[in-house]
């Protein structure tokens, strides 16, 4: 299996399609100069094929061979010449008893590295740690550093898990991978575990290289059929391909499985028959998978069953599973994402607030959980928004350990169709001081277990890779997976330092490549926040559908509790104690006081904690509404620069990856304008307050499609209204009618960039042609649902809005511009507007 995986990676690394990710082992510049500083042989201590020490030896041979062209021999004992020795501390001390005193203390999964004059010593506290050490050494030399050094590295926390929201079969509301934008599941198909698990093994290799020690392969919204004997056998096969990399398998459970699968008439966690049924499940799983990591459980949330169905506590539910795992050494991650959307009513209850739910539901339970229960808490109180305060629940659990749940897949943050480097956000959250008992209490100190002296704590990352060779659907998005692993191991690392490592390993050593990727990446989160949702208002996306395109109106009146309480005069959630939902009071006193007072609340969370007039002055001196207008223009302007920056790298990056990234950056530049205009137009209409700079609603370069001469096209009112420039677009009169939209240009003769804003619905593949004076400028097809992994939509709205730009087109004053749209299926070739832009201008 190991050799097959390597052949697959090597073969595709040449094509540079992204499958190898940061483990390309591409030749280091000037490799031949460094050969004398590298080992000539590898010795693995007590290695067994199929386990991590053996894998570490293979990685060293393959890595040094690829990076430097040096072929290493594999020896059973120390040969003549320089040697890389890899194994566990215990195996090394068995052979060298006198060496024990000179070795550092290592915690579980930790490793020790000593590089001296070409000799390399890699020791792990366990086999997994030895493999981690080998990967770290290869990462260092891949970055061109062959110097001597000594390093002791221990993970910051013991739980470093990945959650995959993979469904047992395709179809349904969320497809093969819920909130996944990189293709179908690498684990499941048609209700069963895939026969070919090659990609699962490759995934484990990538995760091991960044210190991840467990993967929950199936969706938190679990299908009970995962526990059939056939599927248990399949899970064992997944565990088998994980095992060489030290990655353990976890399983997500459906709380009602005793009833759904087991034939019981109850799933009450205190019912003896239910307890016995679950014990049988645990025993059967561990019989097949002796090293299984444990369980992940989502209960009593978004319609999922749970212990509260029977008036039991969440602790009763978590402990049910914990006790079945204890004989086997497993742990349970029990999600704190618990709320009842049926009880939330924005209109009838001013104090209703989903943000309160986690603390409310877990209040008084801290000392009720078994020792092998870990509470998995989303970083913020709502749901992976572009900005949220740190969840106060972290401060309420002092006996029971917690993991912080981060989301690598960009559910609310552009779905990998927009580049958003997330490490700066995560660093800001991890570094935030919650001031428990008026003492330093950063989030990272809590999830490391240091602050409260807990043993089981850590990190859980929702990744959702798929069968796409880029894994996540975008090459640049893989920097987020890399950063997640690095920060889970050591949260003191910097965002830029992690990015530099990843860029070198993924794209090479070219300084311009580094500079460009660093600039794009480090500006991407602020830009996305600016053009989506700012001042703590949340990501103003369509909460009712795909969580992708702009739809600020959907943020109120929905049953999910993601509200802005925007009306004609005011906006924001009042979460104060004195007048609002009381959420601010869930924090320790120092933090609660900061958020309670509008003067001390940071502007970037103002609307999260306070309900204010649109004319409320910020610390910058701007009003809330003017900040909205300015930020959306600023963010979208930044997104335009990503394209020109990336174009500087043509010829410096392989063609396949260069064009893949360029396509997405061009798309993002266009879609950021959709975001800008939709949000600004919505709040201009709601507040009636004009933009001080006169930009909102004024687009001098645009020609609205509905105002052109139409043949076969008709005007269509778009909903939500702000998703179209003039509230309307044009659609073909029937699904078989070719439509034309024609106009005479009034601009002076010269070269212009011609941009067509259209809608690409997941109902067909319409085609459009753009003509100037009967000469074809360009033709394109509405097939973004195949090109981009973002959630598909059948509607004409901000999610399907897109832009096609043709640069440097020569036109004359009075030229005829015509767009021809050919519908396909149920997609009526919709057009919003055409912009005729002086070269380099953005409307």
N, C-alpha and C positions, 0 to 999 in steps of 0.2 A: 504493500500500500504506500509506504513512504517514498519509494523510488518512483512510483506512478505519479504521486502528487508533485514531486520535484520536476519530473519530465513535463508535466502539464504547465507548471509555472514557468520553467525555462522556455518552453516553446512559445508561450504567449507573451513572455517578457520582450521577445524580439518584436512582436507586433505592437507592444506597448498599449494594450487595450485596458489596462488597469487591474487585471486579475492578480498580478503579483503585488500590487499596492506598494508599500514601503519596503517590501522584502525582495526587491528586484535583484540585488547583488550585482548591480551594474559595475563595470570596470572603473576603478578609481583613477583619476588623472595621475600620470606619472607612476603607475603601479610598480613598474620594474625597479624603481629606486628604493622601494620599501621592502623588498623580499627578504633581506637579511634581518629585518626586525620582526619577522613573522615565524611562527612555529613551522616545523617540517613534518611533524607527526601528531596524531591525536591518540590519547590514552583515555578510555572511559573506564571508570571504576565500578565494578559489579553491575555492569549494564545488562539489561534484559531487553531484547527486541520488543517493541511495542510499548515501552515505557520511556519517561522523559530523559533519563541520562543517555540512553542509546540515541534518542532523537537529537540530543544536544551534540553528540559526536558527529552525527550526520550533517547537522546544520553547520558545524565548524568546517567540515570538509567542503561542503557545497558553497558556503559563504566565502571562504578564503579563495577557493577555486574561481568563483565568479568575480570577486572584487579585485583579485590580484593575479589571477592566472596561475597560481601556485597549487600544485597537486600535493595534498597531504596524504601520508600513509596512515593507516589505522593499526595501532599496535595494542597488544594485551598488557604489556609492561613497558616501562620507560626505555625507549631506544636511545641510540646515540643521536646527538644533535638536539636542536630546540624542540620543545614538546608543549602541546596544549593538553593539560590534564583536567578532566572534568568529572565530577561525581559529588556525592554527598559528603558532608563533614565526617560523618561516622565511618564511611568507607575509607576515607583518606587517613583518618586517625588509626584505623585498624592496621593499615599498612605502614604508617609512620607515627607510632605512639608518642614520640618526643615532640611532635609538631603541635600537639593539642594546646599547650600553654600559649603558643603564639597566635592562635586563631581568635577572632572576635566573637562576641555573642551574636547569634542570629535568631530572629523569631521565625515563625512558620513562613515559608516561602522566601525567606531572605537569602542573600548570596554574598560571597566574598570573592573579589577578583584581585589577582596580583600579576602584573605584567612586568617582566624584567628580562631585557636583552633577548627578546624573542621567545622566551619561555612564558607560558600562560597557565595560571592556576585558577580554576573556576570551581568553587565549592558552594553547594547549596545546603541549607538547613534540611531540606528534603529534596527529592528528585526534581520536583517542580522548580524549586529555587535554583538548582544547577542549570536547568534549561533556561530560566530567566537570565542567569548570569552569562550563558553562552550568547543569547540574543543581545544582551547589552554590549558585550565585547564586540560582536559583529557590527552593531550600530555605531560604536565609536570608531572602529577602523574604516567603516564605510564612509564616514565623514572626513576621512583623510588623516586621522590622528593615530599614529602608530607609536606614540611615546610610551615610556614606562610609567605606570601608575599603580596605585593600590586603592581599592574601593571596598567599603562595606555598605551594603544597601539592604535595608529592611522596609517592607511595605508599611505605609502609614496606617492601614486598617486591614483586618483579615478578610472581610467580605468585599470582593471586587467582582460583581456579577454583571452579566448582560441579560437583559430581557428581550426576547424576540416575540412579537405579537403575531406569530404565524398561525394561520387557520388550518384545520385539517383538510379543507378542500377549497377550491376556488369558487367564485360566485358570491351571492349574498350581498349585503350592504358594503362590506369592506374588502372583498376579494381574497386573494391568497394570503396576503400579509396586511393586516390592519395598520393603517397609517404607514405603509411601506411604499417607497417610491423607487425601488431598485429591482423590480421584477418579482416573479413568483417565489414561493417558499423554496429554500434549499433543503428543507426537511420533509415536507408533506405534499401529497398530491392525491386527490380523489379519495379522501378519507383515510389514507394510510401513510405510513412512513415510506419515503422514496426508496426504491431498490438501489439506485446509484447515489451514494452519499459522498462522492468525491469532493463536492463543493463544501460539504459540512466539515470534512477533514481540513481542507484549505482554510476555512474560516477559523477553526480551532488553532491552526498555526499562526494566523495573523493575531488572534487574541492573546495567545501565549507570549508573543513577542512584545506585547505591551503590558503584561502582567495580569491579565484577566484570568480568574481561576474557576469560573462557572458560567454556564449558559442555561437559561430557561428557554427551551426551544419552542414551546407552544403558547398561544395567546392567553393573556390574563382573563379574557372573556372565554374561559375554557370550555371545550366540548367534552362532555363526560366520556365519549367513546375513546378518548386517549388511553383509558384504563382497561380496554378489552385485552384479553390475553394476546391476541395477535399484535395489537399496537404496543403492548408492553415489550414483546419480543423485538418490535421495530425500534423502540426507544433504546433497548440494549445495543442494537447495532449502531445507533448514533453515539452512545457512550463508548463503544469500541473504537470509533474513528477519532473521538476526542482524546482518548486515554494517552496516546503517545505524546501529547502536548500538555498533559497535566490539567486539562480542562475537564471539570466535572459537569455532569448533566443535572439540571433541575427540571421539575415538572410543575406546571400550573394546573390547579385543580378547580373543578366546578363543585361548589359547596353542596349542591343538590344531587350529586352523583349517586348516593345510596338509593335515591328514589328513581332517578332517571335511568340508571344503569343496573343498579343492584336489586330492583324489584321491591324495595322496602316501601312502606307507606309514609315514611317520615325521613327527614334529614336533621332532626333535632340533635344538636351536638352532645346532649346529655343522655340521650337514649342509648341503652346498652347495646341494642342490635346495631345501631349506627356506629358506635365506637368499635365494636367487633368487626364490622364490615371494613371500616377504614384501616384497622390494624392488619386485616388480611391483605388489603391493597399494598400497604407499606411492606409487609413481609414478602409479598410476591415481587414487588419492584426490586427490593434489595437482593432477592435471590438471583435476579437477572443482572442487576447492576450493583455490585457490592460497594462501589465507591460513589454512589449517587449523592449529590450535594444536598438535596432536600426539596422543599416545595415553595411555590409562590401562590398566594391566595388573594383574590379580590372578592370581597363579600359585602353585601348590602350597599351596593353602589350602582347607580344607573340601571336599576332593574335587576341586578344580579342577586341571587339568593344568598342567604347568610344566617348567622345565629339569631339576629334580631327578628327574623320571621317567627321565631318561637319565644320571643321576649327574653332571649339569652343575651349575655354581653359579648362584645367583640373578643374579650379575653377567653370566654368559654369556647368561642369558635376557634381561635388560634391555638389554644391549649389542646383541643381535640387532636389536631394534627401533630403538634409538638410531641405529645406523649407517644404517638405511634412511631415517631422518628427516633426517639431517645435510645431505644435498644440498638439502633444502627448507626448512631452518631450523626444523624442528619439535622439540619436546621430548617426553620420555616421563616420566610419573609412574608409578613402579613401587611398588606397595603393599607395605608391610612387614608387612601382616596375613598372616603365613605361619605355619601350624602344622599338625601332623598329628594330627587327632583320633583316628586309629586307634591311635596309640602311647601315648595318655594313659590311665593306669589308677590311679584314686584308691586302690583297695583294696590293690594289690600294691606300689605305689611311693610311699613317703612323700615323696620328693623330686620326684615328677612335678608339673610346674607349667607350664601354658600361658603364664603371664606371662613365662617365661624365653625363649620361642621366638624373638621378634624379634631380640634381641641374639645368641642362639645361632646363628641362621641367617645373620645378616649379619656375624658376627665375621670379621675379616680381609679383608673385601671393600671397605673404604672407598676404597682407591686403585685399585680394579679397574674402576670404572664409567667409561663415556664421559662427556664433559663435559656432554652434553645429557640426562643421566639425573638425575631428582629422586626421592628416596625419600619416598613418602607414608606418614606415620606417624600412626596414631591417637593421640589425646592421652594415652590411658592404655594400659597393657599388655594389657588384656582386650578390652572391647568397649562403649564408650559408656555406662559405668555412671554412676549418680547421683553417685558420687565414686570417683575413682581417683588414684593418684599419677601424676605426669608420666612418660611412657615414658622409661626410661634410654637408649633407642636414640639419642635426640637428641644425647647426649654422645659417642657412638661414631663419628659421621660428621662428620669435620672437613674432608675434602676434597670429599666428595659432598654436594650441597645436599639439604635436606629441606623438606617441607611438613608442617604440622600438620593432621591430618584431624579436623575438628569435625563434629558431626551436628546439623543444624538440625531435620530430622524427628525426632520424639521417640520413637524406637524403644523404648527402655527407660524413657522418662520420661513416660508418660501418653498418648502417641500423639495429641496435640493434643486429646484429650478431657479432659485435665487441663491447666490453665494452668501452665506452668513457663517463666519467663523465664530464659534461659540465659546472658545476658551476664555476670552475676556469677560463674558457674562458669568461663566462659572467661577472664575477667580474672584470676581466682585462678590458673589454670593458666599463663597467659601471663606473669604476674608472678613465678612461682616461680623461685627462683634455684638452679640445679643445681650451681653452684660447680665448674666444670671447671677443673682446675689451681689450685684455691683462688682463683679470680678470679670476679668477678661474671659470671654466665652465665644470665641469665633466659631462659626459653623464647622470649620475644618477640625477644630479641637474637639467638638462634640462627636462628629462622625468618625473620628479616629479612636474614640473611647477614652481619650486622655482626660477630658474635662470632668467626666463623672465616674471614671474608673470602671468603665464597662468593657467586657471582653469581646462581645460580638457586635460589631458596628461596621460601617463602611459605605459602599457605593453600589448603586444599581443603575445601569444605563440602558435606556430603551433604544435599541439600535435599528433593528428591522432591515437587515441586508436582504438581498434577493439574488436571483439568478443572473442579473445583469453583470457583465464582467467588471463594471466599475464598483460593484457591490451595493452602493447606496444610490446609484443613478447619476452620480456626478463625481468626477475625479477630485475636485476641490473639496467636496463634502467629506472626503475621507480624512481630511485634517482633523475633523471633529472626533472621529472614532479614535484616532491616534492620541489626541489631546485628552480624551476621556480616560484612556488607560494610564497615561502618564500622570495625570492629576490624581487618579485614584491611588496610585503608588506613592506619589510625593506631591502634595498640594502646594508645596513651596515653589515649585517650578514656575517660570514665567510664561505668559502666553506667547511672547515673541521667541523665547528660547525653544519652546516646544515646536513652534511653527518653523523655525530655522532647521531643526533636526528633520522634521517631516519633509520639508521641501527638498533638502539635500538627498534624503533617501528615496524620494519619489521622482524628482525631476533632475537631480544632478547638482553640480557645483558652480554653475554659471552665476556670476554675481548679479547680472541684470535680471535673470529669472528669479533669484531670491528677492531682489528689491521690489519687483513688480508684484509677486505673490504676497509678500509681506504688506505692501501698501494696500492692495485690494482686500486682503483678509482682515487687516486691522481696522479698516474703515467700514467693513461690511455690516457689522452689527449696529453701530451708530446710524449708518445710512438706512438700514431696514427699519430700525425703530423710528427714525425721522419720517419716512414715507408711509409707514403703516399706522402705528399708534404710539403717541408720546404722552408725557406728563403722567404716566401711570394709568392711562385710560384703557390699557390692554391692547392686544393686537386686534384692530378693527376689521376682522375678517368675517366671513359668512359662517356664523356659529351653527346655523341650522343645517348646513350642507357639508362641503368638503374641507372647511377650515383653511381655505386658500385665498380666494380673491377678496377684494374689498367689499364690505357690506355693513357699514356702521349702523344702519337701522336695525339689523338683526340682533344687535347687542342689547336691545331692550325688548321687553315683552316676551322673551323666550323662557322656556321652562327650566333651563339649565343653570340659571343663577349667574350667568356672565353678563352683568349689567353695567350700564354707564349712567343711568337715570338722567339722560339728556332730554331737556325740553327747550322751549323757545328762548329761555333766558338763562338757564343754569345747566351745569353738567358735573358729573362726578358722583362717586359713592361716598356718603357720609358714614365713615366707619369709626367715628369718635364714640367715646363712652357717654359724653354729656348730652349728645343730641342724635346720635346715629345708631349703628348696628352693634356697637360695643366691641368690634373686632380689635381695635387698638389696645384695649385693656387686656388682651390675651398675652401680650408681651411682658417681660420683666419691667419693673417700674421706670427705669431710665429710658428704655426704648419706647414704652407706652407713652411717656410724657412727651417725647420728641414727636411722635406721630399724632398725638392728641391736639397739638398746637399747630395751627396753620403756618405760623411764623417759623417754626423749627422743622417742619416737614420738608424734606428735600423737594425741590420743584419736580424732579423726575418721578416722584410718587405722589404729587399733589392730588391728582384726581382719583387716585386709589383710595385716599383717606378722607377727602373733603369734597363736599358738594358746594360749588362756587358759581358766581356769575361768569359769563363769558368775558366780562370786562375786568375780572379779578387780575390785579397786577402781580406778576411774578418777580422774583428777586432780580431778574434781568431788566426789569422796568417795562417789559412787554405785557400786553394782556394775554389771557389764555387763548383767545381766538386768533390773535395775530401770531402767537407762537405756533399754533397749529398750521396756519397758512405758510409761515416762513420755514418751519421745519420740513413740511412736505415738499416744498420747493427745493430746499437744501439737500434732503436725502435723495430725491430723484436726480438732482444734478450730479451728485456724487456717483450714482449708479451709471450715469452716462460715461464717466471717466474710466470705468472699468474696461470698457471695450477698447478705447484707444491705448490704455496701458497694456492690455494683453496683446494687442496687435504688434507691439514692439518685440514680442518674443517669437515672431514668425521666423522659422529656420533655426531657432535655438531649442525648440522642443519638437519631438517627433510629430509628424503631421496629424496622426490619428488623435492624439490627446489635445494638440493645439486646436484643431477644428471643433472637437467635442466641447471644450471649454468656451471657445469663442461663440459658438452657437447659443449656448446658455447665457452668456453675458449680454449678447445682443438682445435675446429675449427678455432678460431681466431689465435692461435699460428701457425697453418699450413698456413692460408691465409696471415698472415703477412710476411711469407717467399715468397709467391707468389708476394706480393707487393714489397718486398725488391729486389728480383731478376729482376722483370719486369722493375721497374724504373731504377735501376742501369744499367741493360743491354741496355736499350734504350739509355741512355745518354752516355754510353761508346761507343756504336756504332755511335752515332751522333757526339760526340766530338773527338773520337779516342784517348782520354787521359786515360791511364790505372790507375787503383787503386794502390796507393802507397803501399798498403799492399797485393796486389796480390790476393784479394778475388773474385773480380767481374769476372764472367765467368770461374772460376776455382773451381770445386766442386769434390774433390777427393773421396768422399764417394758415388757418384751417378753413376748409371748405366742407360744410356738413353734407353728408351724402344725401340726406332727405331734401336738401335745397338744390341738388343737381337735377339735370334733365334726366328723367327716369324712363326706361323702357323695359318691361318685364320685371322691374323692381317696384316695391311699394314701401311707404313709410310704415314703421313699426315702433310703438311706444315701448321702451325698454323698462324692465322692472328688475331691480330697483332703478329708479330714474337716473341716479347719479352715475350709473355704469355706462351711460352714453353721453357724449360730449354735449349734445343738444337735447338730451332726454329721449331722442329717437335714433333709430338706425334704419337701414333699408334691408328688406329681405325679398327674395324672389317671390313672384305672385303665386307660383305653384312649385312643387318639387321637381317639375320637369321643364320649367321655364328658364331660359337663359336671360339673365338680367344685365342691363347696361346702365351706367351712371356717367353722364357726360357734362363737362363744363368748359367754358372758355377762360383761359388764364389771363389775369390782368397784371401780372407781375412784369417788371422790365426783363428784357431778354438777358439770358445768362445761364450759368450752371446753378442747379438747385438739388437739394436732397428731397426726394419725394417719398413721403411716408403714408402708408395706408393702414388705418386702424380698422380691424375687422374682428369677427368672433369665430373661434374655432371650437365648435361643439362636438361632443362625442356621439354624434348621431349620423355621421357620414364624413366624407372627405371631399368637400367642395374644392373647386379650383378657381383661382382669380387670375386675370391678366390685366396689366396696366399698359396703356398706350399713350403716347404723346404724338399728335399729328399722324395717327394711324400706324406709327412705328412702335413695335413691341419693346417696352422697357424691361419687363420681367413677368414671370409667371410663377405662381406658388400654389401649393396644395395645403388644405386644412387637415394636417395629420399630426398635430402636436401631441395628441393622445398617445402616439407611438414614439415620438421623439423625446418627450419629457415624461418623467414618472409621476408628475403631480396628479392629484385626484381628478379624474375625468368628470365632466358635467354636461348635461343635455340642454342647459339653459343659455340664453343670451344675457350675460351678466358680467360682472367684474372678474369672475374666474376664467371665463373663456375669452375675454378680451385680449387681443394680441396686436402686434404691430410689425409691418414689413416695410423696410426702408431701402430705397435705391439711391445710392450716392452719386453725386456729380452728373446729373442728367441735364442736358442742354435743352432749354425751352426758349420760345420766343413770346413776346407779348402777343396775346391773342391766340396762342397755341390751344388746340383742342386736347383736353385730357379726358381719357375714358377708362373706366374700370369695367371689365366684363366678368361677371360671376356666374359660374355653373354649379348649380346645387347637386348634392349627392345624398342619397338616402333621405333622411329627414332634416338634413342640414341645408338651410336655404341661402347659402353663400352671403351671410350678413356683412354689411359694411357700416362703420360708424362715421368716419370722416377721412379726408385726405389733407395732409399738410404739405405745403409747398414752401420749403425752408431754404433760406440762404445757406450755403455750404457751412457745415459745422454748427448751425443754430439748432437749438431744441425749443419746440414750442411749449 
